[in-house]
Amino acid sequence: MSAVLHEHPLGLTWTMEESMGRSSHALRDGERVWLVDPVDDSVAIQRAQNLGAIAGVIQLLDRHGRDCAALARRFDVPHFVNPGEIPDAPFEVVRVKGARKWKETALWWEERQALVVSEAIGTNKAFTGGHSAGVHLMLRLKPPRKQLGSFEPQHLLVGHGAPIHGAGAASALQGALERSRRNLPRAFVGAFRNG
């Protein structure tokens, strides 16, 4: 399985070529690089290292470890699992969901106007129902409007699918949250066609 690499002003995103399109991010903050929800693709990890020194590995969803722990050990850096805060990082941690079986945080990078969402929002076909972004199928009836609705990102990075940059990022996020319920049947069909 190989990954599609997306270079962007924040660093690098790589998306695995598979039905769920798992995406990982290397976010460059000066000379430091933060790995977010990484899958260990050798080419992507080497490119991430070329951006700067790995400062930490951030796992935004409690139940999806991906290769976070192994990469944190390899680089001898902290592994933050569903963190409440990340010391010395440029991100604000946003609590998306705190249920017993679904603990998810997002990252808001104010300086770069970037929102990183692991699972609640996605851009691959299983999430979108034909739009640029969509809410996870299991959250469609109760989307995280309160948690995410106030953000107007210039960069939307997700855990499933390609990133969205520029003016379209905010409208993609707001559209996903606003049509979550009414687009449920279309999203349901899309999820099972592409799952």
Secondary structure as GFF3:
##gff-version 3
##sequence-region A 1 195
A	DSSP	beta_strand	3	8	.	.	.	ID=ss1
A	DSSP	beta_strand	11	16	.	.	.	ID=ss2
A	DSSP	beta_strand	23	29	.	.	.	ID=ss3
A	DSSP	beta_strand	32	36	.	.	.	ID=ss4
A	DSSP	alpha_helix	42	51	.	.	.	ID=ss5
A	DSSP	beta_strand	53	59	.	.	.	ID=ss6
A	DSSP	alpha_helix	68	75	.	.	.	ID=ss7
A	DSSP	beta_strand	79	81	.	.	.	ID=ss8
A	DSSP	beta_strand	92	99	.	.	.	ID=ss9
A	DSSP	beta_strand	102	109	.	.	.	ID=ss10
A	DSSP	three_ten_helix	110	112	.	.	.	ID=ss11
A	DSSP	beta_strand	114	117	.	.	.	ID=ss12
A	DSSP	beta_strand	121	122	.	.	.	ID=ss13
A	DSSP	alpha_helix	125	128	.	.	.	ID=ss14
A	DSSP	beta_strand	134	135	.	.	.	ID=ss15
A	DSSP	three_ten_helix	137	139	.	.	.	ID=ss16
A	DSSP	alpha_helix	145	148	.	.	.	ID=ss17
A	DSSP	beta_strand	155	158	.	.	.	ID=ss18
A	DSSP	beta_strand	164	165	.	.	.	ID=ss19
A	DSSP	alpha_helix	167	178	.	.	.	ID=ss20
A	DSSP	alpha_helix	184	194	.	.	.	ID=ss21
###
